[in-house]
């Protein structure tokens, strides 16, 4: 059986799904987001680091069971992130099955770009929550900026919305990219059409700049090198909430 390529583990997280969670970050991602918080995960092979490890399923299960009491009291569980965790559907299947047998809820934080048939075959039965990132809706712009066409991402979201799973859309606040009027309107249109009510807007975090430098890559000069002010972020959140409210109202 293939080993699970992990480049980081975060215990005690409260921002990656319901309750207190352990987050497993997996290596490898098909997207090339210029603002990626974990650009090291985009590499197909992990960097040499004390955090990088190839886990057997049983080995990782033992580690995750240590925090079961925290999951139980908080309604938490395990979240697989990355990278793109659903790119490892086949090798994660046995682990997620075991987590289910121990009554530990499983969530996936996904870019949306994955093989849905693999997800359905190996993981759907053992999945409780999907945190689905929506970045750029326009197909050509998505291809140019992210390196992948948004058509597959939207198709996967459509399928997930009919799967009976708990879906939360996550929208990263990226000035000049995800926060344009055109893109926010397109996200609102899609969420309204699919009747998605749960969403989060993720604060802009420029910590990726230092990581890119360490990897020998230059950050996109159009991206701010400092966090946005609370006022700036709130204006974006308010603008999107207004767009969504208007579309929901018009849909009746």
PyMOL commands that set and color helices and strands:
alter all, ss='L'
color gray80, all
select helices_A, chain A and resi 39-42+57-65+68-74+85-101+116-122+124-126+139-146+150-161+181-193+208-214+230-251
alter helices_A, ss='H'
color red, helices_A
select strands_A, chain A and resi 4-13+21-26+53-55+77-82+105-110+129-133+166-172+199-202
alter strands_A, ss='S'
color yellow, strands_A
deselect
rebuild
show_as cartoon
